[in-house]
């Protein structure tokens, strides 16, 4: 997930501490989306149907000490960079019976070494597919690394997230939207790479696991109207001595399909924009497996230029995976978070609709795409 340069963060951290001491609250932004937006709409449910199974939130076990061990490693570490990241797809009706459809992204970053205490950045975005608008904001706090065991409980100002063994509670809001969600895994956690240790090319190595199928319920308060929602979410936890000053970037995809399969595809770019490392995992009812290098790829099918930052992003993608191809279509063109003045980063993080052919059969689903442009530092 999105991280920015240590030097830039040190400057921002110093400014935050000088202004408000241990916590900073920054203004949220609202981005109306104009004509020409590719959107899935809200006429019919696009979220794959899932149900909690007896496996529930089963966690990996027997992992070598050099890799990830759950639930122990769900707790905060003392590495320089760490993040707990969620995305999801929600649908529900308000009291008047109107159908609403949302995508959301919520992440808390933990940065050590930027000041006397760790610095916590919370990023939240809501893609309202009914109004075809994108909204985002940032909260910041500073406090000691929480003394947690086998789980996490974090906050950034008034936003909170907590979880253990694939059961999570999220509470955060923006002007016009407030999310109060409960998430329960119906599949075991997926350890990426070698027992959860991954190669990120110019960024070095990190520890990385995901909960790829989280049954989600709760409430979205949409401009004062409470919408009871259900849906499907995804969670990433990654940490390590990650070289955020390498100047690289990445394209990242989470895919949740109607046939029960999930894919994580990670394409790491050097500062010149060339892909220099890849990571792919397929998860599902049959377990999880790493995808061999060269067996998967991405191809942009279009582009979009931000009217706010003038950055040019790929927009629309064709993913090749063993056995077929997947088409990833952004539900809104403008899902850019411009946090350059507050967090030192700009990135595109968007709700997407998936279609394709795998094993000769048509599949559909939902996903999230993250574009972290190279050369930000």
ABEGO torsion letter per residue (X at the ends): XBBBBAAAAAAAAAAAAAAAEABBBBBBBBBBBBBGBBBAEAABBABBBBBBBAAEABBBBGBBAABBBOAAAABBBABABBBBBBBBBBBBBBAAGBBBBBBBBBBBBBBBGABABBBBBBBBBBBBAAAGBBBBBBBBBBBBBBBBBGEBBBBBEABBBBBBGGBBBBBBBBBGBBBBBBBBBABBBBBBEBGGBBBAEAAEBBBBBBBABBBBBEBBBBGGBBBBBBEBBBBBBBBEBBBAAAGBBBBBBBBBBAAGBBBBBBBBBBAAGBBABBBBBBBEAAEBBBBBBGABBBBBABBBBBAAAGBBBBBEBBBBBBGEBBBBBBABABABBBAAAAAGBBBBBBBBBBBEBBGGBBBBEBBBBBBBBBGAX
